[in-house]
């Protein structure tokens, strides 16, 4: 249950084209074939397959098999790896620092969830310090765009107040300290919505609520 992790690779062999393939793989809700990914990214199928095989060699992707609908060899499908260790040492270092802070809040605070939300609100104020307030509807759109920029890969259902966060750049940390980490995320979203003009908006975050993501709900004020 829940979103997929984001993995980063800072090695020289991770070209921009291969990074695009990895990002598309991380955003995919279901396993994809090289042909499907090639169509999505405008690549030749052989080029897409070459990048995918290289990601498999790195442990960043996992191959599988698509059930054949007709005779012949079944196609190979690919998914972004979930359980591997983050390959970028710098990212691991930041994650370790974040984990230490989260565990300290959990151990020392009489109300860890409330303190984590407050910390998230500080983060949200930093993100919006140069952004003017707007209407509640636009505030929601800008909040979703902010979540996309951070790496949550939000999926917005038309005419719905729900947003599914299909990726999480902090997933490894959230698995160890979900109450604190997810409360920080709630604080970020709440503060950004408020700062951008969504005053009176009630925001809820339901961690790991769906097989492929966490759910954010917005209750916009009446017009």
C-alpha positions, 0 to 999 in steps of 0.5 A: 500500500502507498506511494512509490519511492523516488530514487536518485542516481548522481553517477555520470552514467545516469544521462538525462535521457535515462533519468527521464525513463526512470522518472516515467517508470516511477510515475507509472501506476502499473508495470509498463513494457519498453514499447509502452514507455517508448510511446509515452516518451517518444523514444525508439523501443530499442532505446527505451529497452536499453535504458530500462535494462541499464536501470535493472542492472543498477537495481533501480528497476525490476523486470517482470512478465506480461501475460501473453494474450496470444502465442509467442514469448511474453513481453517484459514489463518493468516497475521502479524498484521499491525496496532497494537502498537509495543509491545516492550517498548525499541523499542517504545523508540527508535522509539520515539527518531527517530520520534523526530529527523525526525520532527526536521529535517522536521521543521527546515531544509530549505531542509529536504529531502536533509538533511535526505539523508545526514544523511542516507549516514552517516549511510551507511558509518558506515555500510560499514567502514570495507567492501572493495570495489568490482564490481558494481554487487557484490556491489548491492548484498551486498547492498541487503544483508544489507537491509535484515539484517536491516529488509527490507525483500528485494525480488529481481526479476531475471534479474531485477534492481528492489528490493521490500522491503516487510517489514520495521522496521521503518514503523510506523515512515515512516507513520508519516514522510515519506519524511524524513524517506524514504530519510534517507533510500535512503541515506543509500542505495546510500552510501552503493552502492557507498562505495562497488564499485557501483560508478556512480550507480543511486539509486531510492527509490519509497516509498509505490509503490506496494501493498506489498512494497517499490521499489528500482531501481538500474541503474548499470554503463555500463561494 
